[in-house]
Amino acid sequence: MSAGSAVPTGPLPAAPVRRVPRLRLGGGWAGFAVRRAGGLLMSMLLLVLVTFLIVPLLPGDPARAIAGTNSSPATLAAIRERLGLDEPLATRFVHYLGDIASGRLGTSFRFDTPVADIVATRLPYTVQLVIPAVLLSLVIAVPLGMAVGVLTRDGRRRRLGVGFGTVAGLLASAPVYVVATLLIVLFSISLGLLPSGGATTPSALVLPIAALCIGPAFAIARVVRQETASVLAQDYMRTARGHRLGSVRLHLRHALPNLVTSVLTLSGLVLTSLLGGTIILENVFTYPGLGTEVVQAIIYKDYPVIQGIILVVGMLALLVNLLVDVVLGIVDPRTLEGGRRGH
């Protein structure tokens, strides 16, 4: 600022952070509830239908695929009866709905136990990876993205911006099994610092969580950097800088609150994607979660277990999306009138 220019005086205009609306059944919330309830119901019905059709749409004879090509007709007949393959498709669907309503989710061929019991045993292990991975991704991504956005605003430090974009792009797009393999080679085989699999000790969780969160962390950091640059270009941020506020106060009080909507949206997407990403990751680390179990079920053609795990993971993803929509509706009331980023 030149010596002859006047320093702004008077009260500093606050950043236009949206107020949290009161939760009440009326106005935007009523329409929001109707739309989300309808969408959730339709998605659940579609998910149930898709998981049911896994067996009928299999190429060839599912009974022969289970029993083997040299199995006797009596064995095939017994398997078809157990699968209900000798019943009309509509009747089988009704039985499938009954298994879901009863909470059993069918019966495993291998273990002769309810699929729900298998899911209940394996699900906590998967959650034990996914939740810390999401939280760690946010802890890394938000400060990193904001810092790079601040340092490279208005075209400054172009090399830093290009370097960050390149590295973040590579890590965000790297397949999770590649990241997991590299971490095992480095920290387990070469350095011998951490176990390469299992779930018997807390240290066994370090590499799976790290492998799971690296890609999402840098994907979110790229978006946070772009959003930070956009926020810093707003007029109220220029005015705030003109009042010579401290850097920490300026960015935490006036910039960070306006990144919440984007971060929440990405958090929901990351959490649902990690539920699917654990299927591959758990098998790399021989981790006893849903991912390992569903792969074993595929190998042994245990179709009820495959259907049950896909159904549970799909339902969890739908519920996570609903929760994110509700939180976004509280933080940003504009989303009540349309999509998550609606205006």
FIPALO-211787 format. One record per residue (C-alpha): residue in one letter; y, x, z; residue number from 0. Coordinates in Angstrom, 2 decimals, decimal comma. Layout:
N
['A'; [Y; X; Z]; NUM] ...
//
This chain:
343
['M'; [0,00; 0,00; 0,00]; 0] ['S'; [3,39; 1,44; -1,01]; 1] ['A'; [6,00; 2,24; 1,61]; 2] ['G'; [8,37; -0,37; 0,25]; 3] ['S'; [5,86; -3,20; 0,29]; 4] ['A'; [5,88; -5,60; 3,19]; 5] ['V'; [2,89; -5,80; 5,45]; 6] ['P'; [1,68; -9,44; 5,71]; 7] ['T'; [2,64; -11,09; 8,94]; 8] ['G'; [1,64; -14,29; 10,62]; 9] ['P'; [-1,77; -15,66; 11,47]; 10] ['L'; [-4,69; -14,42; 9,42]; 11] ['P'; [-6,31; -17,18; 7,33]; 12] ['A'; [-9,89; -17,68; 8,37]; 13] ['A'; [-12,72; -17,27; 5,91]; 14] ['P'; [-13,73; -20,63; 4,45]; 15] ['V'; [-16,97; -20,87; 6,39]; 16] ['R'; [-18,38; -24,38; 6,20]; 17] ['R'; [-18,63; -26,37; 9,41]; 18] ['V'; [-22,02; -27,55; 10,56]; 19] ['P'; [-22,28; -31,31; 10,09]; 20] ['R'; [-23,52; -33,62; 12,76]; 21] ['L'; [-27,09; -34,72; 12,25]; 22] ['R'; [-27,08; -38,48; 11,80]; 23] ['L'; [-29,10; -40,94; 9,74]; 24] ['G'; [-26,51; -41,97; 7,26]; 25] ['G'; [-24,50; -40,74; 4,32]; 26] ['G'; [-25,83; -37,55; 2,76]; 27] ['W'; [-28,64; -37,11; 5,24]; 28] ['A'; [-30,21; -40,47; 4,41]; 29] ['G'; [-30,34; -39,66; 0,70]; 30] ['F'; [-31,52; -36,14; 1,47]; 31] ['A'; [-34,37; -37,47; 3,64]; 32] ['V'; [-35,47; -39,95; 0,97]; 33] ['R'; [-35,42; -37,34; -1,82]; 34] ['R'; [-37,20; -34,67; 0,18]; 35] ['A'; [-39,81; -37,08; 1,59]; 36] ['G'; [-40,55; -38,39; -1,89]; 37] ['G'; [-40,74; -34,91; -3,37]; 38] ['L'; [-42,95; -33,67; -0,55]; 39] ['L'; [-45,33; -36,59; -0,92]; 40] ['M'; [-45,65; -36,14; -4,69]; 41] ['S'; [-46,18; -32,38; -4,30]; 42] ['M'; [-48,89; -32,92; -1,68]; 43] ['L'; [-50,69; -35,47; -3,84]; 44] ['L'; [-50,58; -33,09; -6,79]; 45] ['L'; [-51,87; -30,25; -4,64]; 46] ['V'; [-54,76; -32,37; -3,36]; 47] ['L'; [-55,63; -33,39; -6,92]; 48] ['V'; [-55,53; -29,82; -8,22]; 49] ['T'; [-57,72; -28,47; -5,42]; 50] ['F'; [-60,22; -31,30; -5,94]; 51] ['L'; [-60,47; -30,54; -9,67]; 52] ['I'; [-61,46; -26,91; -9,03]; 53] ['V'; [-65,17; -27,82; -9,02]; 54] ['P'; [-65,29; -30,50; -11,78]; 55] ['L'; [-63,31; -28,33; -14,21]; 56] ['L'; [-65,45; -25,22; -13,75]; 57] ['P'; [-67,07; -24,18; -17,03]; 58] ['G'; [-70,82; -24,75; -17,10]; 59] ['D'; [-72,88; -26,10; -14,23]; 60] ['P'; [-71,44; -25,31; -10,76]; 61] ['A'; [-74,89; -25,80; -9,21]; 62] ['R'; [-76,42; -23,20; -11,53]; 63] ['A'; [-73,49; -20,85; -10,90]; 64] ['I'; [-74,24; -21,06; -7,18]; 65] ['A'; [-78,04; -20,88; -7,33]; 66] ['G'; [-78,37; -18,41; -10,21]; 67] ['T'; [-79,85; -18,69; -13,69]; 68] ['N'; [-83,47; -18,42; -12,53]; 69] ['S'; [-83,30; -21,18; -9,91]; 70] ['S'; [-85,78; -24,04; -9,97]; 71] ['P'; [-84,87; -27,62; -10,94]; 72] ['A'; [-85,48; -28,73; -7,35]; 73] ['T'; [-82,99; -26,18; -6,04]; 74] ['L'; [-80,41; -27,23; -8,62]; 75] ['A'; [-80,91; -30,88; -7,75]; 76] ['A'; [-80,44; -30,16; -4,03]; 77] ['I'; [-77,19; -28,26; -4,70]; 78] ['R'; [-75,88; -31,01; -6,98]; 79] ['E'; [-76,59; -33,55; -4,29]; 80] ['R'; [-74,83; -31,45; -1,67]; 81] ['L'; [-71,81; -30,97; -3,92]; 82] ['G'; [-71,86; -34,61; -4,91]; 83] ['L'; [-72,10; -33,64; -8,56]; 84] ['D'; [-74,50; -36,51; -9,19]; 85] ['E'; [-71,85; -39,05; -8,15]; 86] ['P'; [-69,00; -40,49; -10,26]; 87] ['L'; [-65,79; -38,46; -10,22]; 88] ['A'; [-63,84; -41,22; -8,46]; 89] ['T'; [-66,42; -41,41; -5,67]; 90] ['R'; [-66,31; -37,66; -5,20]; 91] ['F'; [-62,52; -37,80; -4,96]; 92] ['V'; [-62,72; -40,47; -2,26]; 93] ['H'; [-65,15; -38,30; -0,30]; 94] ['Y'; [-62,79; -35,33; -0,73]; 95] ['L'; [-59,90; -37,38; 0,65]; 96] ['G'; [-62,13; -38,38; 3,56]; 97] ['D'; [-62,86; -34,73; 4,36]; 98] ['I'; [-59,13; -34,00; 4,37]; 99] ['A'; [-58,30; -37,03; 6,51]; 100] ['S'; [-61,01; -36,12; 9,02]; 101] ['G'; [-59,60; -32,60; 9,33]; 102] ['R'; [-62,92; -30,94; 8,37]; 103] ['L'; [-61,84; -29,97; 4,83]; 104] ['G'; [-65,48; -30,03; 3,79]; 105] ['T'; [-68,43; -27,86; 4,82]; 106] ['S'; [-68,97; -24,22; 3,90]; 107] ['F'; [-72,13; -23,47; 1,87]; 108] ['R'; [-72,51; -20,01; 3,42]; 109] ['F'; [-71,92; -20,81; 7,07]; 110] ['D'; [-72,73; -24,53; 7,19]; 111] ['T'; [-69,61; -25,06; 9,32]; 112] ['P'; [-66,45; -27,10; 8,72]; 113] ['V'; [-63,98; -25,31; 6,46]; 114] ['A'; [-61,24; -26,18; 8,96]; 115] ['D'; [-62,93; -23,96; 11,55]; 116] ['I'; [-62,96; -21,03; 9,13]; 117] ['V'; [-59,30; -21,56; 8,27]; 118] ['A'; [-58,36; -21,86; 11,95]; 119] ['T'; [-60,06; -18,51; 12,63]; 120] ['R'; [-58,50; -16,65; 9,70]; 121] ['L'; [-55,02; -18,20; 9,50]; 122] ['P'; [-53,57; -16,49; 12,62]; 123] ['Y'; [-54,35; -13,10; 11,11]; 124] ['T'; [-52,45; -13,96; 7,94]; 125] ['V'; [-49,49; -15,35; 9,91]; 126] ['Q'; [-49,53; -12,13; 11,93]; 127] ['L'; [-48,66; -10,29; 8,71]; 128] ['V'; [-46,39; -12,75; 6,94]; 129] ['I'; [-43,88; -13,59; 9,70]; 130] ['P'; [-43,11; -9,96; 10,68]; 131] ['A'; [-42,91; -9,04; 6,97]; 132] ['V'; [-40,30; -11,74; 6,33]; 133] ['L'; [-38,23; -10,77; 9,38]; 134] ['L'; [-38,42; -7,07; 8,53]; 135] ['S'; [-37,42; -7,82; 4,93]; 136] ['L'; [-34,26; -9,56; 6,14]; 137] ['V'; [-33,45; -6,84; 8,68]; 138] ['I'; [-33,61; -4,27; 5,88]; 139] ['A'; [-32,13; -6,30; 3,04]; 140] ['V'; [-29,00; -7,85; 4,55]; 141] ['P'; [-27,40; -4,68; 6,01]; 142] ['L'; [-28,49; -2,58; 3,03]; 143] ['G'; [-27,24; -5,06; 0,44]; 144] ['M'; [-23,96; -5,60; 2,26]; 145] ['A'; [-23,38; -1,85; 2,70]; 146] ['V'; [-23,95; -1,10; -0,99]; 147] ['G'; [-21,86; -4,12; -1,97]; 148] ['V'; [-18,95; -2,89; 0,17]; 149] ['L'; [-19,20; 0,71; -1,05]; 150] ['T'; [-19,39; -0,27; -4,74]; 151] ['R'; [-16,86; -3,14; -4,77]; 152] ['D'; [-14,29; -3,22; -7,55]; 153] ['G'; [-16,26; -0,71; -9,62]; 154] ['R'; [-16,21; 2,08; -7,04]; 155] ['R'; [-19,01; 4,65; -6,73]; 156] ['R'; [-20,69; 3,69; -9,99]; 157] ['R'; [-23,46; 6,24; -9,55]; 158] ['L'; [-24,41; 4,71; -6,21]; 159] ['G'; [-24,44; 1,24; -7,74]; 160] ['V'; [-26,60; 2,31; -10,68]; 161] ['G'; [-28,94; 4,33; -8,49]; 162] ['F'; [-29,38; 1,51; -6,00]; 163] ['G'; [-29,97; -1,02; -8,77]; 164] ['T'; [-32,60; 1,19; -10,40]; 165] ['V'; [-34,50; 2,02; -7,20]; 166] ['A'; [-34,30; -1,54; -5,88]; 167] ['G'; [-35,46; -2,92; -9,22]; 168] ['L'; [-38,49; -0,62; -9,30]; 169] ['L'; [-39,52; -1,37; -5,72]; 170] ['A'; [-38,91; -5,09; -6,07]; 171] ['S'; [-41,12; -5,30; -9,17]; 172] ['A'; [-43,89; -2,97; -7,94]; 173] ['P'; [-47,20; -4,85; -7,45]; 174] ['V'; [-48,09; -5,17; -3,79]; 175] ['Y'; [-51,52; -3,56; -4,30]; 176] ['V'; [-49,87; -0,47; -5,81]; 177] ['V'; [-47,49; -0,14; -2,86]; 178] ['A'; [-50,38; -0,68; -0,45]; 179] ['T'; [-52,52; 1,97; -2,14]; 180] ['L'; [-49,70; 4,53; -2,10]; 181] ['L'; [-49,05; 3,90; 1,59]; 182] ['I'; [-52,74; 4,35; 2,39]; 183] ['V'; [-52,90; 7,61; 0,43]; 184] ['L'; [-49,78; 8,96; 2,13]; 185] ['F'; [-50,03; 7,82; 5,74]; 186] ['S'; [-53,78; 7,38; 6,19]; 187] ['I'; [-55,49; 9,92; 3,95]; 188] ['S'; [-52,90; 12,70; 3,62]; 189] ['L'; [-51,13; 12,56; 6,99]; 190] ['G'; [-53,75; 10,71; 9,03]; 191] ['L'; [-51,05; 8,90; 11,01]; 192] ['L'; [-52,14; 5,28; 10,61]; 193] ['P'; [-55,43; 3,43; 10,05]; 194] ['S'; [-56,11; 2,26; 6,51]; 195] ['G'; [-57,62; -1,09; 7,41]; 196] ['G'; [-58,88; -3,53; 9,98]; 197] ['A'; [-57,00; -5,44; 12,65]; 198] ['T'; [-58,33; -4,03; 15,90]; 199] ['T'; [-55,15; -2,23; 17,01]; 200] ['P'; [-51,41; -2,88; 16,59]; 201] ['S'; [-51,11; 0,30; 14,53]; 202] ['A'; [-53,45; -1,26; 11,95]; 203] ['L'; [-50,73; -3,82; 11,17]; 204] ['V'; [-48,06; -1,25; 10,28]; 205] ['L'; [-49,14; -0,41; 6,74]; 206] ['P'; [-49,99; -3,99; 5,66]; 207] ['I'; [-46,64; -5,30; 6,94]; 208] ['A'; [-44,78; -2,42; 5,31]; 209] ['A'; [-46,54; -2,94; 1,98]; 210] ['L'; [-45,85; -6,66; 2,15]; 211] ['C'; [-42,14; -6,38; 2,93]; 212] ['I'; [-40,94; -3,49; 0,74]; 213] ['G'; [-40,74; -5,47; -2,50]; 214] ['P'; [-39,09; -8,60; -1,04]; 215] ['A'; [-36,67; -6,48; 1,01]; 216] ['F'; [-35,24; -4,78; -2,06]; 217] ['A'; [-35,29; -7,98; -4,11]; 218] ['I'; [-33,17; -9,69; -1,42]; 219] ['A'; [-30,96; -6,61; -1,04]; 220] ['R'; [-30,05; -6,76; -4,75]; 221] ['V'; [-28,95; -10,38; -4,41]; 222] ['V'; [-27,08; -9,72; -1,16]; 223] ['R'; [-25,22; -6,88; -2,87]; 224] ['Q'; [-24,14; -9,17; -5,70]; 225] ['E'; [-23,13; -11,95; -3,31]; 226] ['T'; [-21,20; -9,46; -1,16]; 227] ['A'; [-19,27; -8,23; -4,19]; 228] ['S'; [-18,44; -11,83; -5,10]; 229] ['V'; [-17,26; -12,66; -1,56]; 230] ['L'; [-15,15; -9,51; -1,31]; 231] ['A'; [-13,33; -10,48; -4,51]; 232] ['Q'; [-12,10; -13,76; -3,00]; 233] ['D'; [-8,42; -14,20; -2,14]; 234] ['Y'; [-8,99; -14,72; 1,57]; 235] ['M'; [-10,80; -11,38; 1,76]; 236] ['R'; [-7,88; -9,64; 0,06]; 237] ['T'; [-5,54; -11,23; 2,58]; 238] ['A'; [-7,78; -10,14; 5,44]; 239] ['R'; [-7,77; -6,56; 4,17]; 240] ['G'; [-3,99; -6,76; 3,92]; 241] ['H'; [-3,86; -7,41; 7,65]; 242] ['R'; [-5,66; -4,10; 8,15]; 243] ['L'; [-8,57; -5,49; 10,10]; 244] ['G'; [-11,30; -3,09; 11,13]; 245] ['S'; [-14,09; -2,74; 8,60]; 246] ['V'; [-16,80; -4,05; 10,95]; 247] ['R'; [-14,77; -7,12; 11,98]; 248] ['L'; [-13,73; -7,80; 8,39]; 249] ['H'; [-17,22; -7,82; 6,95]; 250] ['L'; [-19,15; -9,33; 9,84]; 251] ['R'; [-16,67; -12,11; 10,62]; 252] ['H'; [-15,38; -13,00; 7,18]; 253] ['A'; [-18,02; -11,88; 4,64]; 254] ['L'; [-21,39; -12,27; 6,35]; 255] ['P'; [-21,13; -16,02; 7,17]; 256] ['N'; [-20,63; -16,78; 3,49]; 257] ['L'; [-23,89; -15,03; 2,58]; 258] ['V'; [-26,00; -17,26; 4,82]; 259] ['T'; [-26,83; -19,85; 2,15]; 260] ['S'; [-28,13; -17,25; -0,31]; 261] ['V'; [-30,09; -15,40; 2,36]; 262] ['L'; [-31,72; -18,60; 3,64]; 263] ['T'; [-32,70; -19,68; 0,14]; 264] ['L'; [-34,25; -16,30; -0,60]; 265] ['S'; [-36,00; -16,24; 2,77]; 266] ['G'; [-37,82; -19,46; 1,93]; 267] ['L'; [-38,85; -18,16; -1,48]; 268] ['V'; [-40,00; -14,85; 0,02]; 269] ['L'; [-42,03; -16,54; 2,74]; 270] ['T'; [-43,88; -18,76; 0,27]; 271] ['S'; [-44,50; -15,87; -2,12]; 272] ['L'; [-45,84; -13,69; 0,70]; 273] ['L'; [-48,40; -16,36; 1,56]; 274] ['G'; [-49,86; -15,77; -1,89]; 275] ['G'; [-49,31; -12,02; -1,86]; 276] ['T'; [-51,47; -11,57; 1,21]; 277] ['I'; [-54,57; -12,56; -0,79]; 278] ['I'; [-54,53; -9,22; -2,61]; 279] ['L'; [-53,07; -7,21; 0,24]; 280] ['E'; [-55,67; -8,25; 2,81]; 281] ['N'; [-58,46; -7,12; 0,53]; 282] ['V'; [-56,84; -3,71; 0,02]; 283] ['F'; [-56,70; -3,21; 3,79]; 284] ['T'; [-59,98; -5,07; 4,55]; 285] ['Y'; [-57,89; -7,30; 6,80]; 286] ['P'; [-59,66; -10,43; 8,16]; 287] ['G'; [-57,19; -13,06; 7,00]; 288] ['L'; [-57,27; -15,97; 4,57]; 289] ['G'; [-56,95; -13,65; 1,58]; 290] ['T'; [-60,14; -11,75; 2,39]; 291] ['E'; [-61,99; -14,98; 3,13]; 292] ['V'; [-61,01; -16,69; -0,13]; 293] ['V'; [-62,12; -13,66; -2,18]; 294] ['Q'; [-65,47; -13,66; -0,39]; 295] ['A'; [-65,75; -17,38; -1,04]; 296] ['I'; [-65,14; -16,77; -4,75]; 297] ['I'; [-67,81; -14,06; -4,83]; 298] ['Y'; [-70,37; -16,32; -3,12]; 299] ['K'; [-69,14; -19,44; -4,97]; 300] ['D'; [-68,41; -21,24; -1,71]; 301] ['Y'; [-66,26; -23,89; -3,39]; 302] ['P'; [-65,35; -25,96; -0,30]; 303] ['V'; [-63,87; -22,86; 1,34]; 304] ['I'; [-61,93; -22,02; -1,83]; 305] ['Q'; [-60,57; -25,56; -1,99]; 306] ['G'; [-59,71; -25,65; 1,71]; 307] ['I'; [-57,83; -22,34; 1,79]; 308] ['I'; [-55,84; -23,13; -1,36]; 309] ['L'; [-54,99; -26,55; 0,07]; 310] ['V'; [-53,84; -25,13; 3,43]; 311] ['V'; [-51,78; -22,34; 1,89]; 312] ['G'; [-50,19; -24,80; -0,53]; 313] ['M'; [-49,33; -27,22; 2,28]; 314] ['L'; [-47,77; -24,42; 4,31]; 315] ['A'; [-45,65; -23,40; 1,33]; 316] ['L'; [-44,42; -26,98; 0,90]; 317] ['L'; [-43,55; -27,29; 4,59]; 318] ['V'; [-41,69; -23,96; 4,53]; 319] ['N'; [-39,63; -25,14; 1,57]; 320] ['L'; [-38,85; -28,38; 3,39]; 321] ['L'; [-37,74; -26,50; 6,51]; 322] ['V'; [-35,49; -24,23; 4,43]; 323] ['D'; [-33,96; -27,29; 2,73]; 324] ['V'; [-33,19; -28,86; 6,12]; 325] ['V'; [-31,59; -25,68; 7,46]; 326] ['L'; [-29,56; -25,31; 4,27]; 327] ['G'; [-28,43; -28,92; 4,62]; 328] ['I'; [-27,12; -28,08; 8,09]; 329] ['V'; [-25,43; -24,84; 7,05]; 330] ['D'; [-24,10; -26,04; 3,68]; 331] ['P'; [-23,65; -29,86; 3,46]; 332] ['R'; [-23,14; -29,63; -0,31]; 333] ['T'; [-26,89; -29,09; -0,71]; 334] ['L'; [-27,47; -32,61; 0,63]; 335] ['E'; [-26,22; -33,98; -2,67]; 336] ['G'; [-28,52; -31,96; -4,90]; 337] ['G'; [-30,46; -28,70; -5,14]; 338] ['R'; [-30,28; -25,90; -2,66]; 339] ['R'; [-27,31; -24,31; -4,27]; 340] ['G'; [-25,81; -27,53; -5,49]; 341] ['H'; [-22,03; -28,07; -5,52]; 342] 
//
